[in-house]
């Protein structure tokens, strides 16, 4: 894989790269010799021994923080070859708590602002800041992390789904705007995967309530839900993202690739 998809010399920013899918992407990017900037609020101690991984404290929902992060990358490396907009959050919430038992699981303004600020505004701020430099370079790739929920909706996750649907539209629109500058914009839409910190026990309890399920059984019956009979592996999602960031995917732009084991075929 490393020989086929050599990323030597590529400078790639991964937002939210300290854990979850982002951590796996960083690992595979490094396996393929990329220089990786992890833009996150919390460092990953496993990266400290790798001189080709640079951690920059960054709040993707704050313009000043994003601009400072991008400036630091340009000052150090002189270019940005790729951006993965991976940072994301979810709070399972019902539009209306029709069960009438746990009002804390009804969508609030705070929940809405929290998810929109990171999942939607953060993608905008990071993409805009990076695209300014890619336009000058006349080269670059932006990969946006969407979700199957953004394609088809998801019970108990309307706001999250809405933010990911916005990312789908960003991807198509920005690909048309930036294509003349040799900049590709691509989306990735995972479905049910191995659990990540975003899908901790508290999140599962909230999701189970919104769907009227036993919290112990939310993810226990994948064989009936996913035609391939299992959850996706985080490395499988990361492999796809790294391919899209590579020159091997040089004519793929303006589309979002579904990676769901055929659970969704849209």
N, C-alpha and C positions, 0 to 999 in steps of 0.2 A: 504493500500500500504506500509506504513512504517513498519508494522509488517512482511509482506511478503518479503520485500526487504530491510532488515535491513543492513545498511552500517556502523554500529558502529565499531570504530577502524580503518576504512579505511582512508588513507591519499591520497587525489586525487588533482592533479594539473589541473586547467582549464585555458588554455591560452585564452586571450581575454574574460575573464569572467566578465567584468564590465558592459557589455550591450549586447543587442541583444539575440541571442540564448544562449550565454554563461551565461548571467545573469539568465535565466530561468533554466539552468542546475544547477547552483550554488544553486538556491532556492530549487530545488527538491533533490539535494544531501544532503543539510542540513536537509530537512524534513525527510530524511532517516538516519540522524545521522552521516554522514560522516564529516571528517575534510577536509576543502577545502582551497587550495591555489589558489588565483586569480593572475595569472601572466599577467599583463596588463600594459599599459603606463599611464592609468588614473584610479584612484580609484573610487569606487562606495560608496558614503556616507552612503547608506543603510546598508552596511556591518559592519560599525564601531562598532555597539553595540554587535556584535556576536563574542565572543572570539574564536570560532571555524572556523572563516574565516580569513585567513592571506593574506593580499595584499602584493605582491612583485612587485616593478616596474621592468618591463622586456621588452626588445625589442627582440622579437623572431628571428629577422633577424640578430642579432649580437651574435656571439659565446660567447664572454666574458660575455655578459649580461645573456644569457641562463645558462652558467656554474655557474655563481654566484647565480642565482636564485635556481638552483638545489642543490648547496652546502648549501644554507641557509635552504632549506627544510630538507635535510639530517641531518644537524647539529641540527635542532630543533626537528625533529620527528624520526630520525633514519631509515626511510624507505619511499618508495613511492609505494603505491598500484595501483594507476591509473593515467593515463595522458589522457586528452582530448585535442587534437590539434584542437582548435576551432578558434583561431585568423585567420582572413582572410579579404581580401580587394577585391574590384572589381571596374574597370573603364570600362564601356561599350564603346567599340571602334570597328570600322570597320578596316579590313585589309587595304582597300583602300576606301577613301571617294568618291565613285562613284556618289553620289548626287552632289558633287562639291560645297557645300554650307557652310560646317562647318569643316574646316580642323582640328580643335581642337579635333574632334571626330574620327580622323584617328589614329590608333595605332602607338604610338611613342616608341622610345627606352626607354624613361623615364617611360612610362606607363608599358612597358614590364618588366623592371627591378623592378618596384614597386610591381607589382603583383607576380612575380616569387620569389622575396626576402622574402615576407611574407607567401604566400600561399604554396610555395614549399620548399624553403630553410629553412623557419622557422619550418616546420614540420620535416624536416631532423634533424636540430640542436637540437630541443627539444626531439625528439625520441631517438637520439643517446645518449644524456646526461642522460636521464632517464633510458634507457635500460642498461647502464653500471651498474647501481645499481640494477635493476631488475634481471639481470643475477646473481649477487652475492646472491640475495634473493631467486633465483629460483622461482619467483612468480611475477605476475603483469599483468596489462591490459593497452594497448594503443588503444585509439579510435581516428580515424582520420576523420575529417569532410571533406567529399567530396561534391558532388552535382550531381543532375541529369544532369547538363550541362557537367560534366566530363564524363558521360556515353554516351550521345547522341550528344554533341555539342550544341551550342546555337548561333544563329545569333546575331552579334554585341558583342559577348563575347568570341571570339576565344582564347584570351590569358588566360582569367579567366578559360575557359573550359579546356584549356591545363594544367593549374596548377592542376586542380581538377582531371583530368585524370591521372596525375603523382601520385597523392595521392592514387588513386585506385591501381596503380601498386606497390607503396610502401607497401600498406596494404597486398597485396598478397605475396610479396617477403619477407617482414619482418616477417610475420606469419610463413613462412617456416624456416627462419633463427632462430627465437627466440622460436619456439614451443618446441624444446628439453629442454629449460630452464623453461618450464611451464609458458611462457609468451604468452598471447593472443594478437593478433592485429586485430582489426575490423574496418570497415568503416561504415559511415552513409551518405546517399545521399538524402538530402531533395530536394524538388522541389519548387513550389510556396507557400510561407508562408505569415503569417501576416508580415507587413512591419517592418523592423528593421532600425537602424541608417545607415546601409550600403546601404539601399534602400531609401535614402532621395529624395527630389524633384529634386535635381541636377542629381542624378543617373538616375531617371526616365526620365528626359528630354533627357539625353544622350542616354539611351536605346531606347526611342521612335524615336529619329532621326536615329539611326542605323537600325531600323526596318521599317522606313517610316510610323510611327504611330502618332496619336494625343497623346501628353503626358498626356492628361487628361483621356485617355481611355486605357492605357497600361494594367491595371489590372481590367478592368470593366466587362469582359465577361468570368469569370471562369467556368460558367456552361457548356460552349461549349468546354472548353479546358480540364477540369478536370472531369472525370466521377463521382466523388463524389460530384461535384457541389459547391465546396468551396475551399478556400485556407487552407493550414495546419495551425494549431495552434502551437506556439512556445513551449508550454508546452507538446504537443504531441511528438515533436522532442526530447525535453529534457527527457521525460519519457523513450523513447527508449534508449537514451544514458546512462541514469542511470542504466537501466536494463543490458546493455552490460558491464558496469563497475562492476556489482555485481556478486557474486558467482552463481546466478541463471543462468547465461549465460556461465557456466564453460566449455562448449564444442563448443562454437561458436568462430571461429577464421579463418582468411584468406578470409573473405567475406565482401562485402559492402552491407548493407541493404538499399533498396530503400524505402523511405517514401514520397509518392507522390500522395496519393489518387487515384492510378491507372492511373495517367497521363502518367507515364512511367512504363512499366511492365518488363523491362530488369533486 
